[in-house]
Each structure stands twice: as C-alpha cells, then as structure tokens.
C-alpha cells in the first residue's frame, strides 16, 4: 500500500530551502509534522501536513475505482512573516513534481497573537495516474 502523505513529506525534505528552514539544530530534528501542531513550545518555524479528507476515488468505471485523488493543507508557521511566504513558494514547487496544484479555497494568511506565529495555510490537490489506486 502506498502512502501519499509520506510522498509529500519526502518531496519537502528533498528541497534544501525547506529542509534548512525547518531544521532545529538543538533537537537535531526537522519540524515537519503531520495532522496537528506539536505539543509544548512551538518551534520558530514548522510545516504541518494535514489531509483534508481521506483519499477518494477520482474516476470510476465498471463499478471500480480507476484513480485516486488527494487534498492536503500545508500550514507554514513562523515567527518571521516572509519565511512563511518563501516556504510556501518552495512547497508549491516541490508538490508540483508530485502532480499537486493549489486548491484555492479556505486558505489562511494570518498572525496568531497567542503563539506569536505567522501562518500561511494553503491547500493542494492531486489525482493519481489511471489505475494507480493502492492508497
């Protein structure tokens, strides 16, 4: 079984700008998280990958799924506003290689005063190739 969310993660980690921006040298980890913000003190910069729904059948024929589609929201949060913008640009480039395009609904560009982080949340959509349905 394939895991598109790990494909997204690996694509992001293949981008040196993203990889360097989310690296926490004190903890020796890359701050790319799944589903929910990390507990405790937030890192200065992190990316959150959130599926907006489970993978769905994109094309059907003869009562069988022939392709799968995916919808993810990628949140970039940082104490520096322009870091969010730079990383979202790099995310868009990285996800394009997986066939993702921006799905421009319900996105967010804001500042959270309680966490003192800027957030730039964008949604990305992709459909698998025909007969690629093992997700």
BELQUI-V808595 format. One record per residue. N is the residue number from 1. RES is the residue in one letter. PSI is psi in whole degrees, 0 to 359 (* if undefined). NEAR is the number of other C-alpha atoms within 8 Angstrom. D_LAST is the distance of its C-alpha to the last C-alpha in Angstrom with 1 decimal. Layout:
n: <N & N>
res: <RES & RES>
psi: <PSI & PSI>
near: <NEAR & NEAR>
d_last: <D_LAST & D_LAST>
//
This chain:
n: <1 & 2 & 3 & 4 & 5 & 6 & 7 & 8 & 9 & 10 & 11 & 12 & 13 & 14 & 15 & 16 & 17 & 18 & 19 & 20 & 21 & 22 & 23 & 24 & 25 & 26 & 27 & 28 & 29 & 30 & 31 & 32 & 33 & 34 & 35 & 36 & 37 & 38 & 39 & 40 & 41 & 42 & 43 & 44 & 45 & 46 & 47 & 48 & 49 & 50 & 51 & 52 & 53 & 54 & 55 & 56 & 57 & 58 & 59 & 60 & 61 & 62 & 63 & 64 & 65 & 66 & 67 & 68 & 69 & 70 & 71 & 72 & 73 & 74 & 75 & 76 & 77 & 78 & 79 & 80 & 81 & 82 & 83 & 84 & 85 & 86 & 87 & 88 & 89 & 90 & 91 & 92 & 93 & 94 & 95 & 96 & 97 & 98 & 99 & 100 & 101 & 102 & 103 & 104 & 105 & 106 & 107 & 108 & 109 & 110 & 111 & 112 & 113 & 114 & 115 & 116 & 117 & 118 & 119 & 120 & 121 & 122 & 123 & 124 & 125 & 126 & 127 & 128 & 129 & 130 & 131 & 132 & 133 & 134 & 135>
res: <X & X & X & X & X & X & X & X & X & X & X & X & X & X & X & X & X & X & X & X & X & X & X & X & X & X & X & X & X & X & X & X & X & X & X & X & X & X & X & X & X & X & X & X & X & X & X & X & X & X & X & X & X & X & X & X & X & X & X & X & X & X & X & X & X & X & X & X & X & X & X & X & X & X & X & X & X & X & X & X & X & X & X & X & X & X & X & X & X & X & X & X & X & X & X & X & X & X & X & X & X & X & X & X & X & X & X & X & X & X & X & X & X & X & X & X & X & X & X & X & X & X & X & X & X & X & X & X & X & X & X & X & X & X & X>
psi: <139 & 157 & 98 & 328 & 323 & 328 & 319 & 311 & 311 & 325 & 318 & 318 & 342 & 355 & 116 & 326 & 313 & 311 & 316 & 322 & 329 & 6 & 130 & 103 & 333 & 323 & 352 & 46 & 158 & 128 & 69 & 117 & 163 & 141 & 310 & 156 & 150 & 150 & 157 & 209 & 128 & 142 & 158 & 320 & 132 & 162 & 137 & 123 & 119 & 120 & 135 & 347 & 164 & 159 & 140 & 159 & 126 & 324 & 136 & 148 & 135 & 45 & 31 & 141 & 131 & 345 & 159 & 143 & 159 & 144 & 116 & 148 & 130 & 115 & 130 & 125 & 135 & 156 & 351 & 118 & 314 & 340 & 319 & 315 & 316 & 314 & 323 & 324 & 316 & 323 & 315 & 317 & 316 & 317 & 336 & 325 & 340 & 1 & 11 & 145 & 160 & 138 & 84 & 49 & 146 & 41 & 170 & 137 & 102 & 175 & 127 & 105 & 332 & 328 & 351 & 40 & 140 & 150 & 136 & 106 & 124 & 151 & 145 & 139 & 143 & 154 & 142 & 169 & 160 & 133 & 10 & 87 & 8 & 63 & *>
near: <4 & 5 & 7 & 7 & 8 & 7 & 8 & 10 & 10 & 8 & 11 & 12 & 9 & 8 & 10 & 7 & 8 & 12 & 12 & 7 & 7 & 12 & 10 & 10 & 6 & 4 & 5 & 7 & 7 & 8 & 11 & 10 & 11 & 8 & 8 & 7 & 8 & 7 & 5 & 4 & 5 & 8 & 8 & 8 & 12 & 12 & 12 & 14 & 14 & 10 & 11 & 7 & 7 & 6 & 9 & 7 & 10 & 10 & 8 & 10 & 7 & 4 & 5 & 6 & 12 & 13 & 15 & 16 & 12 & 12 & 12 & 12 & 13 & 12 & 11 & 14 & 13 & 14 & 9 & 8 & 9 & 6 & 9 & 14 & 9 & 8 & 11 & 11 & 8 & 11 & 10 & 10 & 8 & 12 & 13 & 9 & 7 & 9 & 8 & 11 & 10 & 9 & 8 & 8 & 5 & 6 & 9 & 8 & 8 & 7 & 8 & 9 & 6 & 4 & 6 & 8 & 12 & 14 & 15 & 14 & 11 & 14 & 14 & 13 & 12 & 11 & 11 & 9 & 7 & 7 & 7 & 9 & 10 & 5 & 8>
d_last: <5.7 & 4.9 & 6.0 & 7.2 & 9.9 & 11.3 & 11.4 & 13.4 & 15.5 & 16.3 & 17.3 & 19.6 & 21.1 & 21.8 & 24.1 & 27.5 & 28.7 & 25.8 & 25.9 & 29.7 & 29.7 & 27.5 & 29.1 & 31.3 & 33.9 & 35.5 & 32.3 & 30.9 & 27.4 & 25.4 & 24.9 & 21.4 & 20.1 & 17.1 & 17.6 & 21.4 & 24.5 & 25.9 & 28.7 & 32.3 & 33.7 & 31.3 & 31.1 & 33.0 & 29.9 & 26.2 & 22.9 & 20.6 & 16.9 & 16.1 & 13.1 & 15.2 & 12.9 & 9.4 & 7.0 & 9.1 & 10.2 & 12.3 & 14.2 & 15.3 & 17.8 & 19.6 & 17.7 & 14.3 & 11.4 & 11.9 & 10.0 & 7.7 & 9.6 & 9.8 & 13.1 & 14.4 & 18.0 & 19.5 & 22.9 & 25.5 & 28.4 & 31.5 & 35.2 & 35.9 & 35.1 & 34.8 & 32.3 & 29.8 & 30.6 & 30.5 & 27.1 & 25.6 & 26.9 & 25.4 & 22.0 & 22.1 & 23.1 & 20.4 & 17.5 & 19.2 & 18.4 & 14.6 & 15.6 & 15.9 & 19.0 & 21.0 & 20.5 & 24.1 & 24.3 & 25.2 & 25.5 & 28.0 & 30.8 & 33.0 & 34.9 & 34.5 & 38.1 & 37.2 & 35.0 & 36.9 & 33.7 & 32.9 & 29.4 & 27.7 & 24.4 & 22.5 & 19.4 & 17.2 & 15.1 & 13.0 & 11.5 & 9.7 & 12.1 & 13.0 & 11.3 & 8.3 & 5.7 & 3.8 & 0.0>
//
